[in-house]
């Protein structure tokens, strides 16, 4: 049996044909049209229908917030225009002629970690992605925790910094406005630095540029604050970090882990375990496949 894992991100859309051994058989990536969903959906349709074998269903990963009951994209800040209010499960299902199951991108990445990745030996698995945006997911006993209304772990808007940095529709000083790769880059540019992405800010910080140092320090410190709060409320066995900032910036995850340990109760400190994903950027795709295989 085969399913399609589809990951619509704020920067790129990734599509994979995945078998029931969770092996990626075919894979394709292209830029997401963040203003025109129909263009992106057409590319998804063309890609899936061009696979070498038929699929039984598809799992669809999108950034939240989402209406998971109705399969609708709400007002996610990294997709705009016609994406908001789009009944994406129904529309893509009609295009592909197979069931399409929608989930929050971070929830699916967390599911992949819990089934296949760093969290497969644990019951309480927390995942955060730090990339274009900042998302979070929680899986308990291999099941996604959605909360009462499907909005559990929509943490991007958590207010941390009074009158803090602005970032799209995120509450000023919200964690995504400080710690995401986009926010790091935006803050650096607003401060006059010539940078293309968060990695450039890190490079400048390594060369002792004080502005870059301060921006990277803020990102690590406020992310550690957020994870410490999660430990206080959730008590996870493991926290896994993914996304380009966590994956590509040397020492980022290790530094954040050490900071978290200074922010929790002493008896919790030995239990803090913050690690980098070992699924690279494919965790959303694999999680989408996990979801589809559980449903079809």
HELIX and SHEET records of a PDB file:
HELIX    1   1 UNK A   37  UNK A   49  1                                  13    
HELIX    2   2 UNK A   81  UNK A   83  5                                   3    
HELIX    3   3 UNK A   88  UNK A   96  1                                   9    
HELIX    4   4 UNK A  105  UNK A  116  1                                  12    
HELIX    5   5 UNK A  155  UNK A  157  5                                   3    
HELIX    6   6 UNK A  175  UNK A  179  1                                   5    
HELIX    7   7 UNK A  181  UNK A  190  1                                  10    
HELIX    8   8 UNK A  198  UNK A  206  1                                   9    
HELIX    9   9 UNK A  210  UNK A  234  1                                  25    
HELIX   10  10 UNK A  244  UNK A  248  1                                   5    
HELIX   11  11 UNK A  252  UNK A  261  1                                  10    
HELIX   12  12 UNK A  266  UNK A  269  1                                   4    
HELIX   13  13 UNK A  280  UNK A  282  5                                   3    
HELIX   14  14 UNK A  283  UNK A  295  1                                  13    
SHEET    1   A 5 UNK A  24  UNK A  31  0                                        
SHEET    2   A 5 UNK A  12  UNK A  19 -1                                        
SHEET    3   A 5 UNK A   2  UNK A   8 -1                                        
SHEET    4   A 5 UNK A  57  UNK A  62  1                                        
SHEET    5   A 5 UNK A  99  UNK A 104  1                                        
SHEET    1   B 2 UNK A  66  UNK A  67  0                                        
SHEET    2   B 2 UNK A  72  UNK A  73 -1                                        
SHEET    1   C 5 UNK A 143  UNK A 144  0                                        
SHEET    2   C 5 UNK A 134  UNK A 140 -1                                        
SHEET    3   C 5 UNK A 124  UNK A 130 -1                                        
SHEET    4   C 5 UNK A 238  UNK A 242  1                                        
SHEET    5   C 5 UNK A 274  UNK A 276  1                                        
END                                                                             
